[in-house]
Amino acid sequence: MKIQTVTGQIDASELGITLVHEHIMIDLQCLFSQTRNPARKHLADKLVSKDLRDELMSDPYHSKDNLVLSDKKLAARELGQFSALGGKTVIDLTSRNIGPFPKALREIAIDTGLNIIASTGFYVGKAHPKWIEDASVEKIADFMLKEILEGIDNTDVRAGIIGELGTSEPLDPNELKVLSAAARVQKQTNLPINVHLSIFTRAGHNVLTHLETEGASLDRVVLSHVDESNDLQYVKELAQRGAYVELDTFGSEFAFGERGSREPMDWERVDLLVDLIEAGLQDRILISQDVCNKIHLVEFGGYGYAHILRAIVPRLKKAGIDDSLIEQLLVKNPARMLCGESVAPEPVLSGIAAV
């Protein structure tokens, strides 16, 4: 099966090491949250720098500038670190109204030599364009289908995946319409659906049940951010229903003091990943980093797009995960998720074996 990238179609064997959930260009200001703390109000309109990183680790959504990635040259430099360690493909899941940026993605793909896969779909309800409110499921499906078959925003850059489709807890009626439309588009195109789950919630089963009722194939559905739950039993149950469970926030260890919550640490994510493998669910696991803030980038003191290859793969090896399983997580599972069938990617792990 051919895979659609922003520069054209490629064979599945050309995917190589793949980051399945990233953002290269994005505007997440719809999620900006004004702090209640007078001592932090200066963060709202201040430009991000390394000096601000420690403050933003206590809630990255208190800064508008932190929520925008728009520098193409910086993006290419940051992605170059992933490429230098053997990375080949990046799936950009920047959906409608937090993007999209099809022309920029094509330019960056050409500049870096990476395969970049663009997406179609709609993020959480608060980010929806106004027309979604009155649109039928059929109209929403036709919109996504056009971006897959013809191109995004009047370009010839075609989407190669559906998502990330935003969901909230509880599910917004318009989010349900988008999920229903995505199920129809999946049946017509055989493309996978990636769903953003609201972090710290347990909405995965409701999402899967709705998609299944609408005719989606759950083995072509990816549930994002399940590592944020840090709940082994919950994640196991989702995988056992046939969906891919995506541990995709490696490198994000933020606290949310005003919300009284925090993200798991990377060692907790590694433990969850190892437990899922020991439960025999390695076929349903995907991993990534969900880079979407400036402070995720190396330029601003973050870990960047190469974090999994640079830091997480060695931790997995220390935890007893061998090269064949690492290849499955980074090469074979992403290829199967995109293709919906068994594929035989070219051997690429000689570099990873040396990490």
C-alpha positions in Angstrom: 0.0 0.0 0.0 1.1 3.5 -0.8 1.4 6.1 2.0 0.5 9.7 1.2 3.2 12.3 2.3 3.2 16.0 1.8 5.6 15.5 -1.2 3.8 12.5 -2.8 3.2 8.9 -2.2 5.8 6.4 -0.9 5.9 2.7 -0.2 5.4 1.5 3.3 9.0 0.1 3.2 10.3 3.7 3.0 8.7 4.8 6.3 11.5 3.7 8.6 11.7 5.0 12.1 8.4 7.0 12.5 7.2 9.5 15.0 3.4 8.9 15.0 2.2 12.0 16.9 3.9 15.3 16.5 3.3 18.9 15.5 5.7 20.8 13.4 3.7 24.0 12.9 0.8 24.7 15.2 -1.3 27.5 16.8 -2.7 26.2 20.1 -3.8 29.6 21.5 -7.3 28.3 21.8 -6.0 26.4 24.9 -4.4 29.5 26.5 -5.4 29.7 30.2 -5.1 33.0 32.1 -3.3 32.3 35.4 -5.1 33.3 38.6 -1.7 34.0 40.2 -0.6 37.7 40.0 3.0 36.6 40.1 2.6 34.7 36.8 0.5 37.1 34.8 3.6 38.4 33.0 3.8 35.1 31.2 0.7 35.7 29.1 2.2 38.0 26.6 6.0 37.5 27.1 8.0 35.9 24.3 9.4 32.5 25.3 13.0 32.1 26.2 15.1 29.5 28.0 14.9 31.7 31.0 11.2 31.3 31.2 11.2 27.5 30.9 11.2 26.7 34.6 8.2 29.0 35.1 6.3 27.5 32.2 6.9 24.0 33.4 4.3 24.8 36.1 1.7 25.3 33.3 2.8 25.8 29.7 -0.7 27.1 28.8 -0.2 30.4 30.7 1.9 31.7 27.8 0.4 32.6 24.4 3.7 32.6 22.6 4.6 29.1 24.0 1.5 27.7 22.1 2.7 28.8 18.7 5.2 27.0 16.5 5.6 29.0 13.2 9.3 29.2 12.4 10.0 27.0 9.4 13.8 27.3 9.7 13.7 26.5 13.4 11.4 23.5 12.7 13.9 22.1 10.1 16.8 22.5 12.6 14.9 20.8 15.4 13.8 17.9 13.1 17.3 17.6 11.9 18.3 16.1 15.3 15.7 13.3 14.8 17.0 12.7 11.2 20.6 12.6 12.4 19.8 9.7 14.7 18.1 7.7 11.9 14.6 9.1 11.9 12.8 8.9 8.6 9.1 9.9 9.0 7.0 12.3 11.1 3.2 12.3 11.3 2.0 15.9 11.8 -1.4 15.7 13.5 -2.2 19.5 13.4 -5.9 19.5 12.6 -8.3 22.2 11.7 -8.1 25.6 13.6 -4.9 24.7 15.3 -3.6 24.5 11.7 -3.2 23.3 9.0 0.0 24.5 7.4 0.3 22.3 4.2 2.7 24.5 2.2 5.1 24.9 5.2 5.1 21.2 5.8 6.0 20.5 2.2 8.9 23.1 2.4 10.2 21.6 5.6 10.0 18.0 4.2 12.0 19.1 1.2 14.5 20.9 3.4 15.0 18.0 5.8 14.6 15.0 3.5 12.1 13.6 6.0 8.8 11.9 5.1 6.1 14.2 6.6 2.5 13.0 6.7 -0.2 15.7 7.0 -3.6 15.1 8.5 -7.3 16.1 8.1 -9.8 16.6 10.8 -10.9 18.9 13.6 -9.5 19.4 17.1 -11.5 19.9 20.3 -14.9 21.6 20.2 -13.6 25.0 21.4 -11.3 25.1 18.4 -13.9 24.1 15.8 -14.8 26.5 13.0 -18.2 28.0 13.4 -19.7 26.1 10.5 -19.3 22.8 12.3 -22.2 23.7 14.6 -24.8 23.5 11.8 -23.0 21.1 9.5 -24.3 17.6 8.9 -22.2 14.5 9.4 -22.1 14.2 5.6 -20.8 17.7 5.0 -18.0 17.2 7.6 -17.1 13.9 6.0 -17.0 15.5 2.5 -14.7 18.2 3.8 -12.2 15.6 5.2 -12.5 13.5 2.1 -11.6 16.4 -0.1 -8.4 17.1 1.9 -7.5 13.4 1.4 -8.3 13.1 -2.3 -7.6 16.6 -3.6 -5.5 18.6 -1.1 -5.6 20.8 2.0 -6.6 24.5 1.8 -6.6 24.7 -2.0 -3.1 23.1 -2.3 -2.2 19.7 -3.8 -0.8 18.6 -0.4 -3.0 15.7 0.5 -3.7 14.3 4.0 -2.5 10.8 4.8 -4.3 10.3 8.1 -7.5 11.3 9.9 -6.9 13.3 13.1 -6.1 14.2 15.6 -9.8 14.5 16.3 -10.3 16.4 19.5 -12.5 15.0 22.2 -13.5 16.4 25.6 -14.9 15.0 28.8 -17.9 14.8 28.5 -17.9 14.5 24.7 -19.2 17.6 23.0 -22.1 17.0 20.5 -20.0 18.5 17.6 -17.1 16.3 18.5 -19.4 13.3 18.2 -20.4 14.5 14.7 -16.8 14.7 13.7 -16.1 11.2 15.0 -19.1 9.9 13.0 -17.9 11.7 9.9 -14.4 10.2 10.4 -15.8 6.7 10.6 -17.5 7.2 7.2 -14.3 8.6 5.7 -12.3 5.7 7.1 -14.6 3.2 5.4 -14.1 5.0 2.1 -10.3 5.5 2.3 -9.0 2.9 4.7 -7.0 5.5 6.5 -6.4 5.3 10.3 -8.2 7.6 12.7 -6.2 9.3 15.5 -8.3 10.6 18.5 -7.1 13.1 21.0 -8.2 12.1 24.5 -8.6 14.7 27.1 -5.7 14.2 29.5 -6.3 12.9 33.0 -9.7 11.5 32.0 -10.9 8.0 31.1 -12.9 8.8 27.9 -11.4 6.1 25.7 -14.1 3.6 26.0 -16.8 6.1 25.1 -14.9 7.2 22.0 -14.3 3.6 20.9 -17.9 2.6 21.4 -19.2 5.6 19.4 -16.7 4.9 16.5 -17.6 1.2 16.5 -21.3 2.1 16.4 -20.7 4.3 13.4 -18.9 1.5 11.6 -15.2 2.3 12.1 -12.7 -0.5 12.3 -11.2 -0.2 15.8 -8.0 -1.8 14.6 -7.5 1.3 12.5 -8.1 3.7 15.5 -5.4 5.3 17.5 -6.1 6.7 21.0 -3.7 9.4 21.8 -2.3 10.5 25.2 -3.2 7.3 27.1 0.1 7.6 29.0 -1.3 10.7 30.7 -3.7 8.4 32.6 -0.8 6.3 34.0 -3.5 3.6 34.5 -2.3 0.2 33.3 -5.7 -1.5 33.6 -7.5 1.2 31.6 -4.9 1.2 28.8 -4.9 -2.6 28.6 -8.6 -2.6 28.2 -8.5 -0.1 25.4 -5.8 -2.2 23.6 -7.7 -5.4 24.1 -10.6 -3.8 22.2 -8.3 -3.7 19.2 -7.3 0.0 19.1 -3.8 1.3 19.1 -2.8 2.9 22.4 -0.5 5.8 21.9 2.0 6.7 24.6 2.9 10.0 23.0 3.9 12.5 25.6 7.5 11.4 26.3 9.4 14.5 27.3 6.5 16.3 28.8 6.7 16.4 32.5 4.7 19.4 33.3 2.9 20.3 36.5 -0.4 22.1 36.6 -0.4 23.7 40.0 -3.6 25.7 39.7 -5.4 22.6 38.4 -3.9 20.3 41.1 -2.5 17.8 38.6 0.8 16.8 36.9 1.8 14.7 34.0 3.6 11.4 34.5 7.4 11.4 34.5 9.2 9.6 31.7 10.2 6.8 34.0 6.5 6.2 34.7 5.8 6.1 31.0 8.6 3.6 30.5 7.1 1.4 33.3 3.7 1.6 31.7 5.1 0.7 28.3 7.1 -2.3 29.7 4.0 -3.5 31.6 1.9 -3.4 28.3 4.6 -5.4 26.5 4.7 -7.9 29.3 0.9 -8.2 29.0 1.4 -9.3 25.3 0.0 -6.1 23.8 3.1 -5.0 21.9 1.2 -5.1 18.6 -1.1 -2.3 19.7 1.4 0.2 21.1 2.7 3.4 19.5 5.1 5.9 21.0 5.8 9.6 20.3 6.4 12.9 21.9 3.6 15.3 20.9 5.9 18.3 20.5 3.5 21.2 20.4 4.9 24.0 22.6 8.0 26.1 22.2 9.4 24.7 25.5 9.3 21.3 24.0 12.0 22.4 21.5 15.7 22.1 22.2 16.1 25.8 21.2 14.1 26.7 24.4 15.5 24.1 26.7 13.3 21.2 25.8 14.0 17.6 24.6 12.9 18.1 21.0 11.9 15.5 18.4 14.9 13.3 19.0 14.1 12.6 22.6 12.8 9.0 22.1 15.8 8.0 20.1 18.3 9.8 22.3 17.0 9.0 25.8 14.0 6.7 25.8 15.4 3.9 23.7 18.4 3.5 26.0 16.0 3.4 29.0 13.9 0.7 27.3 17.0 -1.4 26.7 18.0 -1.1 30.4 14.4 -2.3 31.2 15.0 -5.4 29.1 13.3 -4.4 25.9 15.3 -5.9 23.0 16.1 -4.4 19.6 13.4 -6.4 17.8 10.7 -5.0 20.1 12.1 -1.5 19.8 11.9 -1.9 16.0 8.3 -3.0 16.4 7.4 0.1 18.3 9.2 2.6 16.0 9.0 0.9 12.6 6.6 -2.0 12.2 3.6 -0.8 14.3 3.5 2.7 12.7 3.7 1.1 9.2 0.9 -1.4 10.1 -1.2 1.4 11.6 -0.9 3.5 8.4 -1.4 0.6 6.0 -3.9 -1.6 7.8 -2.0 -4.7 6.8 1.2 -6.6 7.4 4.2 -4.9 5.9 7.8 -5.8 5.8 9.8 -2.5 6.3 13.4 -2.4 5.3 15.9 -3.1 8.1 16.7 0.3 9.8 17.7 -0.5 13.3 21.4 -0.7 12.9 21.6 2.8 14.2 19.2 2.2 17.1 21.2 -0.8 18.1 24.1 1.5 18.8 22.2 4.0 20.8 
